Amino acid sequence: MITRKQALEAIAQHYDLSLLYELEPHRTEFLVDLAFECISMEESKQSALAGLMQYATRLVGSNAVCPEFRMPKYERVLRGYLDWLLSSPEPEDVEHEVAS
């Protein structure tokens, strides 16, 4: 499973996400923490993604606090990132792949 540090580093590696982090660091980190909470509670990916994007409406999209992030591209980029984060393999899956 990906770590919180790796998740935040992935944000730093993506230009649009790094801008979001720079202007909204607390909300962005909280969103990452919520994603990890969804994973630990074994919530379905579809349900978790819907809930996370609901929270993210203050970060991206037409209701974003920062006008810079009201463009649809930020919503798409963040959704893709969260989809990737929620799809990260579970620790036992990684161990099984290494053993194969």
Gaussian input, Z-matrix of N, CA and C with variables (Angstrom, degrees):
# hf/3-21g

backbone

0 1
 N
 C     1     B1
 C     2     B2     1     A1
 N     3     B3     2     A2     1     D1
 C     4     B4     3     A3     2     D2
 C     5     B5     4     A4     3     D3
 N     6     B6     5     A5     4     D4
 C     7     B7     6     A6     5     D5
 C     8     B8     7     A7     6     D6
 N     9     B9     8     A8     7     D7
 C    10    B10     9     A9     8     D8
 C    11    B11    10    A10     9     D9
 N    12    B12    11    A11    10    D10
 C    13    B13    12    A12    11    D11
 C    14    B14    13    A13    12    D12
 N    15    B15    14    A14    13    D13
 C    16    B16    15    A15    14    D14
 C    17    B17    16    A16    15    D15
 N    18    B18    17    A17    16    D16
 C    19    B19    18    A18    17    D17
 C    20    B20    19    A19    18    D18
 N    21    B21    20    A20    19    D19
 C    22    B22    21    A21    20    D20
 C    23    B23    22    A22    21    D21
 N    24    B24    23    A23    22    D22
 C    25    B25    24    A24    23    D23
 C    26    B26    25    A25    24    D24
 N    27    B27    26    A26    25    D25
 C    28    B28    27    A27    26    D26
 C    29    B29    28    A28    27    D27
 N    30    B30    29    A29    28    D28
 C    31    B31    30    A30    29    D29
 C    32    B32    31    A31    30    D30
 N    33    B33    32    A32    31    D31
 C    34    B34    33    A33    32    D32
 C    35    B35    34    A34    33    D33
 N    36    B36    35    A35    34    D34
 C    37    B37    36    A36    35    D35
 C    38    B38    37    A37    36    D36
 N    39    B39    38    A38    37    D37
 C    40    B40    39    A39    38    D38
 C    41    B41    40    A40    39    D39
 N    42    B42    41    A41    40    D40
 C    43    B43    42    A42    41    D41
 C    44    B44    43    A43    42    D42
 N    45    B45    44    A44    43    D43
 C    46    B46    45    A45    44    D44
 C    47    B47    46    A46    45    D45
 N    48    B48    47    A47    46    D46
 C    49    B49    48    A48    47    D47
 C    50    B50    49    A49    48    D48
 N    51    B51    50    A50    49    D49
 C    52    B52    51    A51    50    D50
 C    53    B53    52    A52    51    D51
 N    54    B54    53    A53    52    D52
 C    55    B55    54    A54    53    D53
 C    56    B56    55    A55    54    D54
 N    57    B57    56    A56    55    D55
 C    58    B58    57    A57    56    D56
 C    59    B59    58    A58    57    D57
 N    60    B60    59    A59    58    D58
 C    61    B61    60    A60    59    D59
 C    62    B62    61    A61    60    D60
 N    63    B63    62    A62    61    D61
 C    64    B64    63    A63    62    D62
 C    65    B65    64    A64    63    D63
 N    66    B66    65    A65    64    D64
 C    67    B67    66    A66    65    D65
 C    68    B68    67    A67    66    D66
 N    69    B69    68    A68    67    D67
 C    70    B70    69    A69    68    D68
 C    71    B71    70    A70    69    D69
 N    72    B72    71    A71    70    D70
 C    73    B73    72    A72    71    D71
 C    74    B74    73    A73    72    D72
 N    75    B75    74    A74    73    D73
 C    76    B76    75    A75    74    D74
 C    77    B77    76    A76    75    D75
 N    78    B78    77    A77    76    D76
 C    79    B79    78    A78    77    D77
 C    80    B80    79    A79    78    D78
 N    81    B81    80    A80    79    D79
 C    82    B82    81    A81    80    D80
 C    83    B83    82    A82    81    D81
 N    84    B84    83    A83    82    D82
 C    85    B85    84    A84    83    D83
 C    86    B86    85    A85    84    D84
 N    87    B87    86    A86    85    D85
 C    88    B88    87    A87    86    D86
 C    89    B89    88    A88    87    D87
 N    90    B90    89    A89    88    D88
 C    91    B91    90    A90    89    D89
 C    92    B92    91    A91    90    D90
 N    93    B93    92    A92    91    D91
 C    94    B94    93    A93    92    D92
 C    95    B95    94    A94    93    D93
 N    96    B96    95    A95    94    D94
 C    97    B97    96    A96    95    D95
 C    98    B98    97    A97    96    D96
 N    99    B99    98    A98    97    D97
 C   100   B100    99    A99    98    D98
 C   101   B101   100   A100    99    D99
 N   102   B102   101   A101   100   D100
 C   103   B103   102   A102   101   D101
 C   104   B104   103   A103   102   D102
 N   105   B105   104   A104   103   D103
 C   106   B106   105   A105   104   D104
 C   107   B107   106   A106   105   D105
 N   108   B108   107   A107   106   D106
 C   109   B109   108   A108   107   D107
 C   110   B110   109   A109   108   D108
 N   111   B111   110   A110   109   D109
 C   112   B112   111   A111   110   D110
 C   113   B113   112   A112   111   D111
 N   114   B114   113   A113   112   D112
 C   115   B115   114   A114   113   D113
 C   116   B116   115   A115   114   D114
 N   117   B117   116   A116   115   D115
 C   118   B118   117   A117   116   D116
 C   119   B119   118   A118   117   D117
 N   120   B120   119   A119   118   D118
 C   121   B121   120   A120   119   D119
 C   122   B122   121   A121   120   D120
 N   123   B123   122   A122   121   D121
 C   124   B124   123   A123   122   D122
 C   125   B125   124   A124   123   D123
 N   126   B126   125   A125   124   D124
 C   127   B127   126   A126   125   D125
 C   128   B128   127   A127   126   D126
 N   129   B129   128   A128   127   D127
 C   130   B130   129   A129   128   D128
 C   131   B131   130   A130   129   D129
 N   132   B132   131   A131   130   D130
 C   133   B133   132   A132   131   D131
 C   134   B134   133   A133   132   D132
 N   135   B135   134   A134   133   D133
 C   136   B136   135   A135   134   D134
 C   137   B137   136   A136   135   D135
 N   138   B138   137   A137   136   D136
 C   139   B139   138   A138   137   D137
 C   140   B140   139   A139   138   D138
 N   141   B141   140   A140   139   D139
 C   142   B142   141   A141   140   D140
 C   143   B143   142   A142   141   D141
 N   144   B144   143   A143   142   D142
 C   145   B145   144   A144   143   D143
 C   146   B146   145   A145   144   D144
 N   147   B147   146   A146   145   D145
 C   148   B148   147   A147   146   D146
 C   149   B149   148   A148   147   D147
 N   150   B150   149   A149   148   D148
 C   151   B151   150   A150   149   D149
 C   152   B152   151   A151   150   D150
 N   153   B153   152   A152   151   D151
 C   154   B154   153   A153   152   D152
 C   155   B155   154   A154   153   D153
 N   156   B156   155   A155   154   D154
 C   157   B157   156   A156   155   D155
 C   158   B158   157   A157   156   D156
 N   159   B159   158   A158   157   D157
 C   160   B160   159   A159   158   D158
 C   161   B161   160   A160   159   D159
 N   162   B162   161   A161   160   D160
 C   163   B163   162   A162   161   D161
 C   164   B164   163   A163   162   D162
 N   165   B165   164   A164   163   D163
 C   166   B166   165   A165   164   D164
 C   167   B167   166   A166   165   D165
 N   168   B168   167   A167   166   D166
 C   169   B169   168   A168   167   D167
 C   170   B170   169   A169   168   D168
 N   171   B171   170   A170   169   D169
 C   172   B172   171   A171   170   D170
 C   173   B173   172   A172   171   D171
 N   174   B174   173   A173   172   D172
 C   175   B175   174   A174   173   D173
 C   176   B176   175   A175   174   D174
 N   177   B177   176   A176   175   D175
 C   178   B178   177   A177   176   D176
 C   179   B179   178   A178   177   D177
 N   180   B180   179   A179   178   D178
 C   181   B181   180   A180   179   D179
 C   182   B182   181   A181   180   D180
 N   183   B183   182   A182   181   D181
 C   184   B184   183   A183   182   D182
 C   185   B185   184   A184   183   D183
 N   186   B186   185   A185   184   D184
 C   187   B187   186   A186   185   D185
 C   188   B188   187   A187   186   D186
 N   189   B189   188   A188   187   D187
 C   190   B190   189   A189   188   D188
 C   191   B191   190   A190   189   D189
 N   192   B192   191   A191   190   D190
 C   193   B193   192   A192   191   D191
 C   194   B194   193   A193   192   D192
 N   195   B195   194   A194   193   D193
 C   196   B196   195   A195   194   D194
 C   197   B197   196   A196   195   D195
 N   198   B198   197   A197   196   D196
 C   199   B199   198   A198   197   D197
 C   200   B200   199   A199   198   D198
 N   201   B201   200   A200   199   D199
 C   202   B202   201   A201   200   D200
 C   203   B203   202   A202   201   D201
 N   204   B204   203   A203   202   D202
 C   205   B205   204   A204   203   D203
 C   206   B206   205   A205   204   D204
 N   207   B207   206   A206   205   D205
 C   208   B208   207   A207   206   D206
 C   209   B209   208   A208   207   D207
 N   210   B210   209   A209   208   D208
 C   211   B211   210   A210   209   D209
 C   212   B212   211   A211   210   D210
 N   213   B213   212   A212   211   D211
 C   214   B214   213   A213   212   D212
 C   215   B215   214   A214   213   D213
 N   216   B216   215   A215   214   D214
 C   217   B217   216   A216   215   D215
 C   218   B218   217   A217   216   D216
 N   219   B219   218   A218   217   D217
 C   220   B220   219   A219   218   D218
 C   221   B221   220   A220   219   D219
 N   222   B222   221   A221   220   D220
 C   223   B223   222   A222   221   D221
 C   224   B224   223   A223   222   D222
 N   225   B225   224   A224   223   D223
 C   226   B226   225   A225   224   D224
 C   227   B227   226   A226   225   D225
 N   228   B228   227   A227   226   D226
 C   229   B229   228   A228   227   D227
 C   230   B230   229   A229   228   D228
 N   231   B231   230   A230   229   D229
 C   232   B232   231   A231   230   D230
 C   233   B233   232   A232   231   D231
 N   234   B234   233   A233   232   D232
 C   235   B235   234   A234   233   D233
 C   236   B236   235   A235   234   D234
 N   237   B237   236   A236   235   D235
 C   238   B238   237   A237   236   D236
 C   239   B239   238   A238   237   D237
 N   240   B240   239   A239   238   D238
 C   241   B241   240   A240   239   D239
 C   242   B242   241   A241   240   D240
 N   243   B243   242   A242   241   D241
 C   244   B244   243   A243   242   D242
 C   245   B245   244   A244   243   D243
 N   246   B246   245   A245   244   D244
 C   247   B247   246   A246   245   D245
 C   248   B248   247   A247   246   D246
 N   249   B249   248   A248   247   D247
 C   250   B250   249   A249   248   D248
 C   251   B251   250   A250   249   D249
 N   252   B252   251   A251   250   D250
 C   253   B253   252   A252   251   D251
 C   254   B254   253   A253   252   D252
 N   255   B255   254   A254   253   D253
 C   256   B256   255   A255   254   D254
 C   257   B257   256   A256   255   D255
 N   258   B258   257   A257   256   D256
 C   259   B259   258   A258   257   D257
 C   260   B260   259   A259   258   D258
 N   261   B261   260   A260   259   D259
 C   262   B262   261   A261   260   D260
 C   263   B263   262   A262   261   D261
 N   264   B264   263   A263   262   D262
 C   265   B265   264   A264   263   D263
 C   266   B266   265   A265   264   D264
 N   267   B267   266   A266   265   D265
 C   268   B268   267   A267   266   D266
 C   269   B269   268   A268   267   D267
 N   270   B270   269   A269   268   D268
 C   271   B271   270   A270   269   D269
 C   272   B272   271   A271   270   D270
 N   273   B273   272   A272   271   D271
 C   274   B274   273   A273   272   D272
 C   275   B275   274   A274   273   D273
 N   276   B276   275   A275   274   D274
 C   277   B277   276   A276   275   D275
 C   278   B278   277   A277   276   D276
 N   279   B279   278   A278   277   D277
 C   280   B280   279   A279   278   D278
 C   281   B281   280   A280   279   D279
 N   282   B282   281   A281   280   D280
 C   283   B283   282   A282   281   D281
 C   284   B284   283   A283   282   D282
 N   285   B285   284   A284   283   D283
 C   286   B286   285   A285   284   D284
 C   287   B287   286   A286   285   D285
 N   288   B288   287   A287   286   D286
 C   289   B289   288   A288   287   D287
 C   290   B290   289   A289   288   D288
 N   291   B291   290   A290   289   D289
 C   292   B292   291   A291   290   D290
 C   293   B293   292   A292   291   D291
 N   294   B294   293   A293   292   D292
 C   295   B295   294   A294   293   D293
 C   296   B296   295   A295   294   D294
 N   297   B297   296   A296   295   D295
 C   298   B298   297   A297   296   D296
 C   299   B299   298   A298   297   D297

   B1=1.4517
   B2=1.5317
   B3=1.2739
   B4=1.4629
   B5=1.5385
   B6=1.3049
   B7=1.4633
   B8=1.5253
   B9=1.3223
   B10=1.4700
   B11=1.5269
   B12=1.3270
   B13=1.4562
   B14=1.5294
   B15=1.3219
   B16=1.4649
   B17=1.5272
   B18=1.3325
   B19=1.4593
   B20=1.5252
   B21=1.3194
   B22=1.4580
   B23=1.5256
   B24=1.3292
   B25=1.4632
   B26=1.5225
   B27=1.3233
   B28=1.4650
   B29=1.5251
   B30=1.3184
   B31=1.4677
   B32=1.5220
   B33=1.3230
   B34=1.4624
   B35=1.5294
   B36=1.3295
   B37=1.4661
   B38=1.5268
   B39=1.3237
   B40=1.4650
   B41=1.5244
   B42=1.3166
   B43=1.4644
   B44=1.5294
   B45=1.3246
   B46=1.4629
   B47=1.5244
   B48=1.3147
   B49=1.4638
   B50=1.5258
   B51=1.3209
   B52=1.4658
   B53=1.5262
   B54=1.3260
   B55=1.4683
   B56=1.5284
   B57=1.3026
   B58=1.4572
   B59=1.5278
   B60=1.3221
   B61=1.4668
   B62=1.5307
   B63=1.3154
   B64=1.4712
   B65=1.5165
   B66=1.3371
   B67=1.4571
   B68=1.5334
   B69=1.3250
   B70=1.4618
   B71=1.5350
   B72=1.3274
   B73=1.4670
   B74=1.5322
   B75=1.3095
   B76=1.4686
   B77=1.5241
   B78=1.3199
   B79=1.4660
   B80=1.5291
   B81=1.3170
   B82=1.4630
   B83=1.5262
   B84=1.3194
   B85=1.4684
   B86=1.5253
   B87=1.3306
   B88=1.4555
   B89=1.5269
   B90=1.3294
   B91=1.4634
   B92=1.5290
   B93=1.3175
   B94=1.4696
   B95=1.5259
   B96=1.3292
   B97=1.4634
   B98=1.5296
   B99=1.3318
   B100=1.4650
   B101=1.5275
   B102=1.3270
   B103=1.4670
   B104=1.5248
   B105=1.3186
   B106=1.4622
   B107=1.5319
   B108=1.3064
   B109=1.4640
   B110=1.5287
   B111=1.3221
   B112=1.4657
   B113=1.5278
   B114=1.3180
   B115=1.4719
   B116=1.5170
   B117=1.3290
   B118=1.4636
   B119=1.5268
   B120=1.3339
   B121=1.4639
   B122=1.5253
   B123=1.3295
   B124=1.4642
   B125=1.5273
   B126=1.3173
   B127=1.4587
   B128=1.5204
   B129=1.3265
   B130=1.4626
   B131=1.5307
   B132=1.3188
   B133=1.4616
   B134=1.5269
   B135=1.3218
   B136=1.4548
   B137=1.5342
   B138=1.3079
   B139=1.4650
   B140=1.5247
   B141=1.3231
   B142=1.4689
   B143=1.5284
   B144=1.3265
   B145=1.4588
   B146=1.5351
   B147=1.3280
   B148=1.4675
   B149=1.5284
   B150=1.3253
   B151=1.4576
   B152=1.5211
   B153=1.3116
   B154=1.4642
   B155=1.5242
   B156=1.3072
   B157=1.4592
   B158=1.5290
   B159=1.3344
   B160=1.4615
   B161=1.5269
   B162=1.3383
   B163=1.4649
   B164=1.5329
   B165=1.3127
   B166=1.4679
   B167=1.5220
   B168=1.3197
   B169=1.4629
   B170=1.5194
   B171=1.3124
   B172=1.4653
   B173=1.5261
   B174=1.3254
   B175=1.4679
   B176=1.5222
   B177=1.3228
   B178=1.4608
   B179=1.5203
   B180=1.3095
   B181=1.4565
   B182=1.5159
   B183=1.3101
   B184=1.4606
   B185=1.5248
   B186=1.3201
   B187=1.4725
   B188=1.5232
   B189=1.3112
   B190=1.4668
   B191=1.5283
   B192=1.3214
   B193=1.4606
   B194=1.5254
   B195=1.3187
   B196=1.4703
   B197=1.5287
   B198=1.3195
   B199=1.4732
   B200=1.5287
   B201=1.3131
   B202=1.4705
   B203=1.5329
   B204=1.3303
   B205=1.4665
   B206=1.5244
   B207=1.3235
   B208=1.4694
   B209=1.5259
   B210=1.3132
   B211=1.4675
   B212=1.5318
   B213=1.3450
   B214=1.4673
   B215=1.5266
   B216=1.3270
   B217=1.4745
   B218=1.5200
   B219=1.3199
   B220=1.4634
   B221=1.5238
   B222=1.3124
   B223=1.4563
   B224=1.5336
   B225=1.3389
   B226=1.4651
   B227=1.5273
   B228=1.3193
   B229=1.4691
   B230=1.5307
   B231=1.3202
   B232=1.4650
   B233=1.5213
   B234=1.3204
   B235=1.4695
   B236=1.5362
   B237=1.3250
   B238=1.4569
   B239=1.5184
   B240=1.3127
   B241=1.4700
   B242=1.5234
   B243=1.3335
   B244=1.4654
   B245=1.5261
   B246=1.3275
   B247=1.4636
   B248=1.5231
   B249=1.3218
   B250=1.4698
   B251=1.5267
   B252=1.3199
   B253=1.4638
   B254=1.5227
   B255=1.3138
   B256=1.4642
   B257=1.5182
   B258=1.3308
   B259=1.4659
   B260=1.5192
   B261=1.3184
   B262=1.4641
   B263=1.5212
   B264=1.3337
   B265=1.4659
   B266=1.5224
   B267=1.3092
   B268=1.4663
   B269=1.5263
   B270=1.3413
   B271=1.4738
   B272=1.5223
   B273=1.3571
   B274=1.4690
   B275=1.5267
   B276=1.3562
   B277=1.4491
   B278=1.5108
   B279=1.3273
   B280=1.4594
   B281=1.5209
   B282=1.3425
   B283=1.4616
   B284=1.5212
   B285=1.3270
   B286=1.4719
   B287=1.5230
   B288=1.3202
   B289=1.4651
   B290=1.5244
   B291=1.3222
   B292=1.4616
   B293=1.5176
   B294=1.3370
   B295=1.4568
   B296=1.5233
   B297=1.3249
   B298=1.4767
   B299=1.4988
   A1=108.94
   A2=114.85
   A3=120.58
   A4=109.15
   A5=115.94
   A6=120.11
   A7=110.01
   A8=115.61
   A9=120.67
   A10=109.82
   A11=116.28
   A12=121.03
   A13=110.45
   A14=117.32
   A15=121.17
   A16=111.03
   A17=116.51
   A18=120.57
   A19=110.61
   A20=116.70
   A21=120.35
   A22=111.44
   A23=117.76
   A24=120.72
   A25=110.89
   A26=116.83
   A27=120.28
   A28=110.36
   A29=116.71
   A30=120.41
   A31=109.68
   A32=116.38
   A33=121.07
   A34=111.68
   A35=117.32
   A36=121.71
   A37=113.07
   A38=117.06
   A39=121.02
   A40=108.85
   A41=116.61
   A42=120.93
   A43=112.98
   A44=117.97
   A45=120.80
   A46=111.88
   A47=116.84
   A48=119.78
   A49=111.55
   A50=116.52
   A51=118.85
   A52=110.71
   A53=117.67
   A54=120.64
   A55=110.48
   A56=115.44
   A57=120.55
   A58=110.32
   A59=115.47
   A60=119.60
   A61=111.32
   A62=116.08
   A63=118.96
   A64=112.81
   A65=117.06
   A66=120.33
   A67=113.40
   A68=117.37
   A69=121.81
   A70=110.69
   A71=118.70
   A72=119.65
   A73=113.76
   A74=118.42
   A75=120.24
   A76=111.59
   A77=116.73
   A78=119.76
   A79=111.32
   A80=116.51
   A81=120.07
   A82=110.59
   A83=117.38
   A84=120.23
   A85=110.78
   A86=117.05
   A87=120.01
   A88=110.36
   A89=117.09
   A90=121.28
   A91=110.72
   A92=117.09
   A93=121.04
   A94=109.69
   A95=117.10
   A96=120.67
   A97=111.25
   A98=117.02
   A99=120.54
   A100=110.84
   A101=116.44
   A102=120.18
   A103=110.48
   A104=116.99
   A105=119.97
   A106=111.24
   A107=117.29
   A108=121.04
   A109=109.91
   A110=117.12
   A111=121.02
   A112=110.92
   A113=115.91
   A114=120.46
   A115=110.22
   A116=117.31
   A117=120.17
   A118=111.70
   A119=117.11
   A120=120.90
   A121=111.68
   A122=116.28
   A123=123.72
   A124=112.01
   A125=115.21
   A126=121.24
   A127=108.48
   A128=117.03
   A129=119.37
   A130=109.25
   A131=115.15
   A132=119.95
   A133=111.26
   A134=116.99
   A135=121.05
   A136=110.89
   A137=116.68
   A138=121.00
   A139=111.01
   A140=116.42
   A141=120.88
   A142=110.56
   A143=116.90
   A144=120.73
   A145=110.74
   A146=116.40
   A147=120.19
   A148=110.64
   A149=117.05
   A150=120.69
   A151=112.88
   A152=115.97
   A153=120.42
   A154=111.06
   A155=117.17
   A156=119.76
   A157=111.07
   A158=116.74
   A159=119.63
   A160=109.63
   A161=116.50
   A162=120.03
   A163=110.34
   A164=116.05
   A165=121.36
   A166=113.29
   A167=118.91
   A168=119.72
   A169=111.96
   A170=118.07
   A171=120.63
   A172=110.67
   A173=116.54
   A174=121.52
   A175=112.18
   A176=116.68
   A177=122.02
   A178=110.21
   A179=116.03
   A180=120.71
   A181=112.41
   A182=115.98
   A183=121.36
   A184=113.96
   A185=118.87
   A186=122.03
   A187=113.46
   A188=117.60
   A189=121.11
   A190=111.09
   A191=114.96
   A192=121.21
   A193=110.24
   A194=117.03
   A195=121.67
   A196=109.17
   A197=117.72
   A198=120.39
   A199=113.58
   A200=117.78
   A201=121.37
   A202=112.02
   A203=117.52
   A204=121.39
   A205=113.33
   A206=116.80
   A207=120.37
   A208=112.38
   A209=116.97
   A210=120.73
   A211=109.37
   A212=117.67
   A213=121.57
   A214=114.23
   A215=117.69
   A216=118.46
   A217=111.54
   A218=118.43
   A219=120.31
   A220=111.59
   A221=115.36
   A222=119.76
   A223=110.46
   A224=116.36
   A225=120.57
   A226=111.64
   A227=116.02
   A228=120.12
   A229=110.48
   A230=116.78
   A231=119.80
   A232=110.77
   A233=117.49
   A234=120.61
   A235=109.99
   A236=116.82
   A237=120.35
   A238=112.26
   A239=116.02
   A240=120.52
   A241=110.50
   A242=116.80
   A243=120.08
   A244=111.04
   A245=117.10
   A246=121.11
   A247=109.88
   A248=116.38
   A249=121.46
   A250=110.65
   A251=116.55
   A252=121.10
   A253=110.71
   A254=117.62
   A255=121.23
   A256=112.10
   A257=117.50
   A258=121.91
   A259=113.21
   A260=117.58
   A261=119.74
   A262=109.06
   A263=116.47
   A264=119.66
   A265=112.27
   A266=114.05
   A267=120.61
   A268=108.34
   A269=117.70
   A270=120.28
   A271=113.37
   A272=118.53
   A273=119.51
   A274=111.37
   A275=118.42
   A276=121.27
   A277=111.43
   A278=117.02
   A279=121.93
   A280=109.94
   A281=117.27
   A282=120.72
   A283=109.92
   A284=117.09
   A285=120.85
   A286=110.16
   A287=118.54
   A288=121.32
   A289=110.54
   A290=117.99
   A291=121.84
   A292=109.76
   A293=118.04
   A294=122.13
   A295=111.88
   A296=117.51
   A297=120.69
   A298=113.50
   D1=144.01
   D2=179.14
   D3=-69.21
   D4=147.24
   D5=178.38
   D6=-92.64
   D7=165.85
   D8=177.83
   D9=-60.43
   D10=-41.24
   D11=179.81
   D12=-60.97
   D13=-44.56
   D14=178.81
   D15=-64.76
   D16=-37.76
   D17=178.86
   D18=-63.69
   D19=-42.28
   D20=178.85
   D21=-70.93
   D22=-34.34
   D23=175.99
   D24=-65.40
   D25=-35.35
   D26=177.24
   D27=-63.55
   D28=-36.10
   D29=176.05
   D30=-63.34
   D31=-43.65
   D32=-177.97
   D33=-64.59
   D34=-26.72
   D35=-178.13
   D36=-80.41
   D37=-13.16
   D38=-177.84
   D39=-109.00
   D40=123.85
   D41=-173.65
   D42=-55.08
   D43=-52.84
   D44=-176.80
   D45=-64.58
   D46=-40.72
   D47=178.90
   D48=-68.92
   D49=-34.84
   D50=179.35
   D51=-67.63
   D52=-33.86
   D53=174.39
   D54=-63.60
   D55=-43.58
   D56=178.23
   D57=-59.81
   D58=-44.11
   D59=-179.94
   D60=-64.47
   D61=-40.52
   D62=-179.33
   D63=-62.35
   D64=-40.54
   D65=-177.18
   D66=-87.50
   D67=-23.86
   D68=-178.28
   D69=-135.99
   D70=59.45
   D71=-174.43
   D72=-62.76
   D73=-41.35
   D74=-176.55
   D75=-67.82
   D76=-44.34
   D77=178.70
   D78=-66.78
   D79=-37.85
   D80=-179.98
   D81=-66.25
   D82=-46.16
   D83=178.57
   D84=-64.49
   D85=-38.90
   D86=178.65
   D87=-63.45
   D88=-38.85
   D89=177.65
   D90=-62.36
   D91=-42.61
   D92=176.81
   D93=-62.33
   D94=-43.43
   D95=178.53
   D96=-62.52
   D97=-39.57
   D98=176.92
   D99=-62.62
   D100=-40.17
   D101=178.07
   D102=-60.98
   D103=-43.58
   D104=178.05
   D105=-65.42
   D106=-33.96
   D107=176.77
   D108=-65.33
   D109=-42.49
   D110=177.24
   D111=-61.09
   D112=-41.05
   D113=179.14
   D114=-64.74
   D115=-45.14
   D116=-177.50
   D117=-67.48
   D118=-28.11
   D119=178.31
   D120=-87.09
   D121=2.12
   D122=179.16
   D123=55.04
   D124=38.67
   D125=175.95
   D126=-70.63
   D127=146.61
   D128=179.64
   D129=-60.71
   D130=146.98
   D131=-177.31
   D132=-59.67
   D133=-42.63
   D134=-178.36
   D135=-63.37
   D136=-44.84
   D137=179.78
   D138=-67.09
   D139=-42.43
   D140=179.64
   D141=-63.31
   D142=-44.80
   D143=-178.85
   D144=-63.17
   D145=-40.35
   D146=178.69
   D147=-63.39
   D148=-44.38
   D149=179.02
   D150=-65.36
   D151=-41.65
   D152=179.73
   D153=-66.15
   D154=-40.07
   D155=178.45
   D156=-69.20
   D157=-29.37
   D158=174.85
   D159=-63.25
   D160=-46.06
   D161=176.37
   D162=-62.62
   D163=-38.13
   D164=-174.79
   D165=-69.52
   D166=-6.94
   D167=179.89
   D168=-62.17
   D169=-20.26
   D170=176.02
   D171=-83.78
   D172=-15.11
   D173=179.67
   D174=-94.90
   D175=-45.61
   D176=-175.20
   D177=-134.33
   D178=160.64
   D179=177.79
   D180=93.85
   D181=-171.47
   D182=-172.41
   D183=-65.12
   D184=-21.03
   D185=179.59
   D186=-101.78
   D187=9.96
   D188=-176.71
   D189=-59.40
   D190=140.95
   D191=178.72
   D192=-62.64
   D193=-45.15
   D194=178.45
   D195=-89.30
   D196=120.67
   D197=-178.99
   D198=-55.93
   D199=-27.93
   D200=-179.61
   D201=-58.97
   D202=-27.67
   D203=-173.82
   D204=-101.20
   D205=18.81
   D206=179.50
   D207=-86.15
   D208=-5.93
   D209=178.36
   D210=-75.33
   D211=142.85
   D212=-178.12
   D213=-57.71
   D214=-27.46
   D215=-177.17
   D216=-61.53
   D217=-33.89
   D218=179.92
   D219=-69.10
   D220=-35.61
   D221=176.62
   D222=-64.96
   D223=-43.91
   D224=178.55
   D225=-63.31
   D226=-43.89
   D227=-178.79
   D228=-63.89
   D229=-44.22
   D230=-179.18
   D231=-67.09
   D232=-40.01
   D233=177.72
   D234=-61.32
   D235=-43.51
   D236=178.38
   D237=-62.33
   D238=-40.91
   D239=178.06
   D240=-63.05
   D241=-47.16
   D242=-179.23
   D243=-64.92
   D244=-37.58
   D245=176.50
   D246=-60.45
   D247=-44.70
   D248=177.51
   D249=-61.87
   D250=-44.87
   D251=-178.17
   D252=-63.31
   D253=-43.20
   D254=-179.91
   D255=-71.62
   D256=-18.89
   D257=-179.56
   D258=-91.31
   D259=-2.34
   D260=-178.07
   D261=-60.61
   D262=139.74
   D263=-175.80
   D264=-65.16
   D265=146.77
   D266=175.40
   D267=-70.30
   D268=155.63
   D269=-178.03
   D270=-53.88
   D271=-41.11
   D272=-179.25
   D273=-67.50
   D274=-30.74
   D275=175.89
   D276=-64.81
   D277=-41.22
   D278=178.63
   D279=-64.78
   D280=-44.50
   D281=179.55
   D282=-61.35
   D283=-40.24
   D284=-179.49
   D285=-66.06
   D286=-40.46
   D287=179.36
   D288=-64.50
   D289=-38.82
   D290=-179.49
   D291=-68.28
   D292=-38.10
   D293=-178.33
   D294=-70.43
   D295=-25.80
   D296=-177.32
   D297=-67.21

